Amino acid sequence: MPESTTRARWSPDGSTIAFVSNRSGSDQIWLIDADGANLRQLTFGPARHGWPQWRHDSARLVYWGNDAASGRQLSATKAASGGEETIVVASTDYLDRPAWRPDGAYIAYAGIVDGNWDLWLSTPDGSWSRRLTSDTQMETNPLWSPDGTTLAYKVAPATQYNPTIENFMTFENGLEQPTVHIWNGPESVQMNDWSPDGRQIAYTAEVISGASGADRVSYANIVSDLSLQADAAVATSSVRIAKGKTLGDRGAVFSPDGSRLVFESTRDGSPDLWILELG
C-alpha cells in the first residue's frame, strides 16, 4: 500500500498541522509542528480515523472514526497532547466530518438517519443533539465560518453525489429557525475552508475537459469572495490557484493569518501536501 498524506489542517495558533496518514498501516491522525519537526501520531487502530478539525484554542481536535470489524462509526474529540478520547456520537449508521463551532460550544456533523444523510448539531460531550436538516436531499460536510454565524454544507440530490452544490445556513433567528442561502456558483463543488476574516472561501471544483477526445474529470482549487444575499450565496472574484496543473489538486485550506494555502496534489505522481504563498 503506497503511503499517503492528506487532509492537512493548521491549528488556530499556527503552531501545528494535523493530517491523515497511513504510514502506520491504516489511516490515522498525525500531528507535526509547523516547522516540520516533532512528528507524532494522535490516533491509533484498529479503527481508521480521519477528518481532523481543531478547537479554537488549539488544545483539542474532533475527528471521525470507522471500525470496519464492528461496524461502529463515531465522532470523538481528543486533546492535542494525547490521552483518552471523548465520544461525541457513536452509531452503526454512517457518520462523517465533524466540525467545531469556533466558540467550542457545538459540533456539527453529518449522519445517516432513515436512510438519508442529514446535518446534526451536538454538544462536545455528546449530552445534547439536534437535527438541522430533514429533506430528501443529502446534506453533508458542515463547515463553520470563523465567527460561528454561518454553517456551510454540501447538498447532493437524493441517492446521487453529483452534481453537488454548497449551501449556507445562518442562525440570526436561533437554532430552531435557520436561514438557508442557496449556492449560486459552479456545480460539483466541495468547500474546504473559510479565510480567517470570513470573506473568502476555498473549494474544490470538478473540471471537465474534452481535449483528449473524451470527457476527462480533473480537480481545481478555487478561491472566491462570498456574498450572502437574502436566500442566495454568491461566489465572485474567483481565482483558480493551480495554474494549469489541476489533475488531483484539491483540499486547499488557509493558514491562520490568511497568507498561505496548503493543499493536496498528485502532480508529482503520489499524494503530497503543497504550500502556496498568496498575494
Beta strands, then each sheet from edge to edge (+ up, - down):
strand 1: 5-10
strand 2: 16-21
strand 3: 28-33
strand 4: 40-41
strand 5: 48-54
strand 6: 60-67
strand 7: 72-79
strand 8: 86-91
strand 9: 95-100
strand 10: 107-113
strand 11: 116-122
strand 12: 129-131
strand 13: 138-144
strand 14: 150-156
strand 15: 165-170
strand 16: 179-184
strand 17: 189-194
strand 18: 200-209
strand 19: 216-229
strand 20: 232-240
strand 21: 250-254
strand 22: 260-265
strand 23: 272-277
sheet 1: 1+ 2- 3+ 4-
sheet 2: 5+ 6- 7+ 8-
sheet 3: 9+ 10- 11+ 12-
sheet 4: 13+ 14- 15+ 16- 20- 19+ 18- 17+
sheet 5: 21+ 22- 23+
end
